[in-house]
Amino acid sequence: MKKAFVSLLMAVMLISAFAGCAVSADRVYELTLSHQWPATGLVEALAQRWIAEIDSVTNGQVKITSYPGNTLTSSRENYEGVVQGISDLGMVPYNYFAGRFPVVEAFMLPGFSSFNNAAAAGSALNDYIKTYNPAELSDTQHLFSFSTGASALVSERPIRSMEDMRGLPLGVTHAERATMLNLLGATPVSLPLPEWYEALSRNLIVGGITSPEALRGHMLGDVTANYILNSPLFAASMFYCVMNKDVFDSLPPNCREALLKVPDYFLGAWDELSVDGIEYTRGKRNVEIFLLTDEETARWKELMAPIRQNNIDALNARGIDGEALHKTIIELENKYNALYPYSLADRFN
């Protein structure tokens, strides 16, 4: 009798398990995505393309609703919003959270990393995260990262050497770039990018370091960019797309697999946006793209050397091997620069 009961219990459990699988296979998962870019912008268009692909690949099991323009969570609340489940997915720049992502910040260090373009930078970061699974992202599920290409110094006047920069008020959006400008003799002015247009119009700054995408995206080409100094020394800005860990783990394997695939069109997006920004400005004024000479580049790198050592020391203090990380970044930089050899300057020279 006891054996019969156990056999019956096991049968019921197997039937329930199979029934559960059937329900899971038919279930539709409604997810939310929070990001900062405007509803009419290219990033939202890319997000909608990705959302449609996820819907198609999962046969309609995963449906994502995008909330652009910080309408669900603000930029600075975005990551914690994903952790807490306010949104299922989030997408904003890593550099909004100073000190929160020390490994990723090393990829964005001015005077150190020299990625040719957005595709190389984004590919290198995705490679690192997939290989090493850094602890700083362990409270969410990382889906993919993407990046700007090397930033540029956009200015209303020609800047070709450190002497030309001396004392000039130049805009920056994060601390490492401010440190860099101080070392080079300029006067950094920390301002959110949306405030640069007015600051340039009122001569509070004469330019700043940003992706050329901002020439159209924030209309900086209307008030500056007679001269654009393009240099890999300024480094890239990088962005995440992450997901609430519990929600990700609750999905069927085919849905998780679809979400983990890196969409190539995000990787190269900023390369095209930067070209578009320069072309936008060219339609309004004469634009000169100037690259530092090798000699001038060497001078800048020498002055900026403390940034790298300070970063290594800060990483070591947090229990991360700074030297090893920097070595790996250089290896990844070389690997992906070889795969994506073009630079912004190549498109216009």
N, C-alpha and C positions, 0 to 999 in steps of 0.2 A: 504493500500500500504506500509505504514511504517512497519507494523507488518510482512508483507511478506518479506520485505527487511532484517529485523533483523533475521527472521528465516533462510533465505538464507545465510546470513553472518555466522550465527552460524553453519550451516551445512558445509559450506566451511572450517571453522576453525576446526571442528571435523575431517573432511576428511584429512586436512593437518596434524593434530596431529597424526592420525593413520598412515598416510604415512610416517611421520617423524620417528615413532617407527619402522616401517618396515625397513626403510633405516638404522636406528641405529642398528637393530638386524643383518643386513647383513654386516655391515661395518667391515673392518679389521683395527685394531689399531696397527700401527708399532711403537714400542717403543725402546729406547736405554738404555743400562745399562753400567755405567762406574765404574770400580773398579781397585784396585792396584795390584792384584795378577797375576802371570805370566800365559800366555796362556796354558802352559803345566802343571800347578799346580792343586792340588786337589780342591781348591776353585772354579776355573773355571769349573772343571768337575761337581761340585755340582751346580754351576750356570746353566750349560747346562741342567742338570737333572731337575732343577726347571723350566727353560724356556720351556722345552718339556712338563712338567706337566701343566703349565699355558695354553699352546697352546691346549693341549688335553681337559682340563676341560672347556675351553671357546669355544670349537668346532672351533678352528682356528681364533677366533675373535681377540685375543691378541697375537702378535708375537713380541718377544723381541730379539734384537741383542745385544750381549755382546761385550764390548770393554775392554779387560783385559789389565794389565800392564800400566795403566795410559795413554792409547793411545788417549782417548777423553778428559779427564780432569785429572790434577795431583791430588795426594792424598789430598793435602792441599786446593785445589780448588774444591774438589768433592762436598761438601755439597752446597756451594754457586752455583755451576754449576747446581745442581738440582733445587734450588730455582729460578734461572734465566732461566731455560729451556734449558741449553746447553746440558744436558742429561736428559732423562725422569726419570731415576732411578740412584741411587748411592749406593755404598757399600764400606766403609773403616772403620778403627778404629776411635772410638769417641775421643781417646786421642790425635789425631792430632790437635785438636782444643781446646787448653787449655783455660778454663774459659767459653767456648761456651755452654757446656752441664753440668751445675753444679750438677743437680740431678743425671745424669748418672755417673759422676765422683765420687760421693759418693759411688756408688756400687763398684768402683775399688780402694777404699782407702786401702793402705797397713796397716796391723796391726789392721784392723777393720773387714771387711767382710772376711768370711772364707768358701767359697763355696767348696764343695767336688770335684766338677768337672765341665766341660763345660756345660753339660746338665742342672745341677742345676742352675748355674749362668745365663745362657741364659733364662731359663724358668722364673726365678725370675724377671729379667729385663722386659721381655715381659709382665708378669703379671702386674707389676707396671705401665708400660706405657699404657696398655689397661684400667686399672682401674682409673688412675689419670690423664692421658692425659697431661703430663707436658708442660708448655708453651714454653719451649726451643725447642720443636719439632713442634710447631704450624705452622711454615712457610713451612712445607712439610707434606706429608702423610707418617707416619711411617707404614711400612709393617711388618717388624720383626727385631729383634736383635739376635745376637749370640755372643759367648764368647769363650775365652780360658778357660781352667781349672786354678787351682791355678798355679802360675808361680813357677819356681825353680831357685835356685842358682847353676849354672853350673860352675865348676872350675877345674883347673888343679891340685889342691891339696885338701886334706881333710879339710873341714871347719865344725866344730862341736860346736863351741861356739863363743861368741862375741870376745873373746880373739884371736881366730884364724883369725878373720876378720880385726883386728885392723891395720889400715894403708894400707890395700890392695887396689890397683886400680881395681874397679869393674865397669863393663859397666851397664848403664841404658838408657832407651829410653824416660822417661818422668819425670817431676819434682818431683812428690810425692815420687817416688822410690829413687831419689837422696837425698831428705830430710831424708828418712828412713835410707839410708846407712850412712849419716852423723851422725845421732843419734846413730847408732850402732858402730861408730868408724871407718868405712871403708872410702875410698876415692872414691866418685862416679865420673865416667867419662861418660859424656853424649855423646852418639854416636848413629846414626841410625843403626839399626840392620845389614844392608848389609855391614857395615864397621867393624863389630866385628871380622870377620875371620882374616883380615890383622892385626888388633890391637892385637889379641891373638898371632898370628904368630911372631909379633915383640915385644912381652912382654910389650906392652903398657897397657894392662889389663891382669889380671890372670883369669878372669871369668866375670860373670855378671848375672843379673836377667832377665829371659825370659821364655817363654814357651819352654818345651823340644822339641816341634815341630821344633825349629830352629836348633836342632842338625843335622837333615837331610836337612831341608828347606834352611838353610843358611850354611850348612856344618860345623857347630861348633863342631860336634862330631869328625871331623878330627884333630882338634887342641886343644881340651880340653875335659872336661867331664869325667876325670878319677873318679871324685867324684861328685855326684849330691845330693844337699841338697834340699829335697822337703818339703815345708812348706806352709800351708795356709796363713801365715802372709804376704806373698808377693802379694796376691790378683790376680785377673784376669784382662785381657784386654778384652774390649768388642767392638763389631762392629755393625754398623747399615746397614739396607737396607731401604732406603726411596725413595719417589716418588714425582715428581712435583705435587703440590696440584691441580692446574687447570686441568692438564691432567687426574689425578685420578678422579676428580669430573665429567669429561666429559664422563667417561666410563659408559656403562650400568650396572645395579645392579649386574648381574651375574658375570661380569668381576671384579668388585670391590671386591665382595665376595671371588673370587678365589685368588686374589692378597693378601688379608688380612689373608689368612690361613698360619700359621707358618709351614714351612717345617721341620719336626723332624730331618732329616738328617743333617741340618745345626747346630742344637742345640748340637749334640754329636760329631761333626766332630773333634774338637780339642782333645777330649779324645783319639780318635784313632790316631791322628797325633802325640800326645805326646808319646804314646806307640811305634809308628813306629820310632820316633826319637831316643828313648833309645835303641830299638833293632838295629837300624842302627849303633849306637855307640858301642854297645856290639859286633858287628861283627868286630870291629877294635881294641878294647882295653878292659881292665878290668874296669867295671863300678860298683861303689858302690852307692847304694841309701840309704841315711841316713836321718832319721827323728829326729828333735829336741826332747830332753826329755821334759817332762812336766815342769820340773824346769827351763830349759833353755828357753822354750817357754814363761813362765811367766816373765822372765827377759827381753826378747825382747819386749813383749807387754807393759811392764811398761815404757820402754824407748821410745817406739813409741806412747805412749798415746797422746802427744801434737799434733800429726798429726790429730787425730780425733777431738780434741777440736778446733783446728784451722779451720778445715773444717766446723764444726757447726757454728762457729763465722762468717765465710765467707758466708755461706748460709743465716744466719740471716740478714747479712748486705745487701743481695740482695732481702730481703723480703720473703725468703723461711724458713719455720720453720725447722731448722736443727735438733733439738732433735726429732721432730716427724718423719722426714724423716729417721733418723738413726734407730729409733725404728721400723719403717715399714720394713726397709731393713733386720734387724735381724729377724723379723717375717717371711719374705719371705725366708730368708736363711734357717731357721729352717724347714719351710714347704717343700722346694724343696730338701734340704739335706736328709730329711726323704724319699722322693720319689726316689732320686738318691744317695744311700748311699756309693757307691764305690769311692775310691780315686786312684790316680795314683800309690801311694805306695802299695795299695792293690793288684795291678796287678803284682807286682814283689816280694812281700814278701810271 
